[in-house]
Amino acid sequence: MSNPEFSEVKRDPATVSATGQLLTQLPDGVRFRSAVTHFDDRGSVCELFDERWSWHDEPLVFSYMFTLRPNKVKGWGKHMLHEDRYFVMFGEMEVVMYDTREDSPTKGLLARVHLSEWERRLMCIPIGVWHANFNPGTKDAVIVNFPTQPYDHGNPDKFRLPLDTDQIPYQFPPGVNGW
């Protein structure tokens, strides 16, 4: 475009294929399983986890839920002994991931995934991937986690960096805060 009025106009990159598949590359080992919510005049039902799906090699050994308030972030954190397996019950959450694993084919990759109550699915975050959870919505998000190991109260498998670390090439929107 030669018109000076449009000198900073940029075309959006493709984010989905013609069939609706996301084109975003994710850290090696991140995977999903879609969940169907069934509705009738009484309410709804949605299966969260079933070992018969063979979705994950590790059994279901522990679960907990957490909430995330609008415009808040929990992170940066990573685990060295277990994987997180998230399921958003209500609200929405953006998971920002940064892969620093030395042996990973996606080392150095930064990726963002949006999870919500409108497209429920299980998400697995592999061992060693830094991640932060951000609620871009207008209501509290309610998330269930099915980590691959129970929480060790005496020796937590949780490593943290501050949100504004220069070790991860990502900045959250202005005004967002967390821990």
N, C-alpha and C positions, 0 to 999 in steps of 0.2 A: 504494500500500500504506500503510495507516494504522497498522499495527503498528510501534511504535518499534524492535522487534528488527530490522526490515527497512528502516529509514530510509535506509540507504546502499546498498541493493540497486539495481543498475543492469542493465538488459537489454543483452546483447551486441548490437552493431550487426551487420547482415548483412555478410558478407565474400565470399560466393560466391552466384551465382544458382542457380536450381533445376536448371540444366544443368551446374553445376560450374564456371562461368566466374568468375574473380576479379573483384570489384567495385572493387578498389583502383585509384585513378587513378595513373598513372605519368608521369614527366617526358616531355614531347613528344620523340619520336624513339626512346624505349626500345622495343625489340621482341624477340621470341623466335621460335625455331624448335624445335619438339619433336624429340627424337631417340629412335628406337626401339632398345632393346637386345634383340638376339636371343640366345636361350640354347639350347644343346643339351647332350648328355652330355659334350662336350669342353670346354665353356666358353661364352664369349659374344663377340659382336662388336657394335660400335656405331659408326656413321658420325659423325664430328665435324664435317666441313665439306666441301661440294661446291659448286663454282662454278655447276654446272647447276641448283642450287636457286633461283638468282636471289634469294637472301635478302638480299644486300647489294650495293650498287653498286660498292664497292671490292673489288679482287681480294685474294686471300690473298698477302701479301708477307712475313710474319714471324710466328713463333709462339714461345712459350715456356711453360713450366709453372712454377707456384709452389705452395708449400704454406702452409697456415695451421693453426697448432696450436689445439687446443680452448681456448675462452675468450679468444682473442686477436683483435686487430683490426689490420688494415692500412688506414691512411687517416688523415685525410681527404686526398684527392688529387683533382686534376682535370687534364685535358689540354686544350690549346688548339689542337692541330694534328691529333690523331687520336682515333678512337673505340676503346674496348676492346670485345672480343667474347669473353665468358667461356664456358667449358664446364667444369662440375664433373665430374671423372672419378670421384672417391671422396670420401666424407664429405658434409658439408653446409656451406653458407655463406649468410649473410644479407647482401645488398647493400643498404646504406642510401644513398639518393640525395637530394640537395638541389639544386633547380634555381634558379640565380641569373642565368641568361641574360636579358639585357635584352629581347631580341626574342622570347622564348619565351611561348607561350600558357599554359604551366604555371609561369611564374616564381613563386617562393615556395613551390612544392610540395615537401613532404617525403614520400618513399615508401620502403617496404621490400619487398624481393623475396627469397624463399627459394629457393635452388637446392640440389639434392641428387642423389646417385647413384641415388635411387629414382624420380626424374622428370627424367631428363637432357634438357637443352635448351640451345641457344645463346642468349646474351643480349647485346644490343648496348647499350652505354652511350654516349650522344652526347657530342660535343665540348662542353666547358664545364660539364658537370654534376659537382658535387662528389659523391664517393662514398667509402664506407668498407666494407671487407669484414670481417665478423665470423663466427667459427666458433662456433655455439652447441652443437655436437655434442661427442662424447666421444672422437673420434679425429681425427687429422690429415686435413684436407681437401686434395685434390690438384686443382688447377685448371689448365686450359690457356687461354691468352689468344692470340687471333689479332688483334692490333691492326692498324689500317688503315695504319700506317706502321712501318717498322723502327725499332728503338730507336736514338737518336742519342746515342752515348756522350759526345761532346764538348759537346752542348747538349740535355740531356734535356727532353722535353716533359712535365714533371711539376711541378705546383705543389701545395704542402702547407699544411695548417692543423693545429694540435694537436687531439687528440681532444676536449679539453675547451673548445674555442673557443666563445665566446658568439655567433659569427657564424652558427652553424648550430643551429637549435632542436631538438637531439636529444642525449640522454644515453644512453650505453651502460650496461648493468646494472652495479651495484656490483662491484668486484673485477676487471672486465675491463680489460685494458691492451693497449697496442700502440704503434705508431709511425706 
